[in-house]
């Protein structure tokens, strides 16, 4: 499967953005998917994950209550709705796909994701 993230941009603190991850090739329903981010000078960080059917979601604590991951398998597209953005959310955001058999304890590990999109930059200013 190929993934392409989009929707990033420059916003002010408190604003919202919705990132999209369009996929092609094998149907998205064959995979669980996640979002990661990498801020300047920092390591890539897990943000959120959603199971293949959308019934289970996982978030890093810093975005809980502000970000919502979702997917539309009919459109082969995943989403990350980001509300109440903070300056510290500034990063390049990547979408990724993983096997549906990954253990729950491992969904935050980037090693579990075989396919990656190219990233989209989100910049939050004060």
C-alpha positions, 0 to 999 in steps of 0.5 A: 500500500502507498500512503500520502499525507496532506493537510498540513499548514501554518496555524495559530495556537488554538486553531484546528487542522485536519490531516488526511492520508490517502492510500492506494494499492491494497485496500486500506481495510487490510491494515491498521493505521497510525500517525506519528510526528517528528519535531525539529531535533527530536525523534519520531513520536507516536501520535495515534492509531486506529484499528482496521475497522475503526473500533479501537483507537489509541493516543499519546497522552499529550494529544488525548482530548484534542486529536481524533483519528478516524478512517473511511475504508470506502475512500481508502483514506485516514484522518487526524483531526487536530483541535486546540493546537499548541506550539509544541504540536509543531512537527512533520506528521506521518501516516503509516500502516501496520498489520492488523495482528500487532499486539496492542502493547506495540502499536506505539512502536514505529517498527510495527508500521511497514508502510509510510507516507511522506509527511506533511508539515504542521506549524503552530505559531503563537 
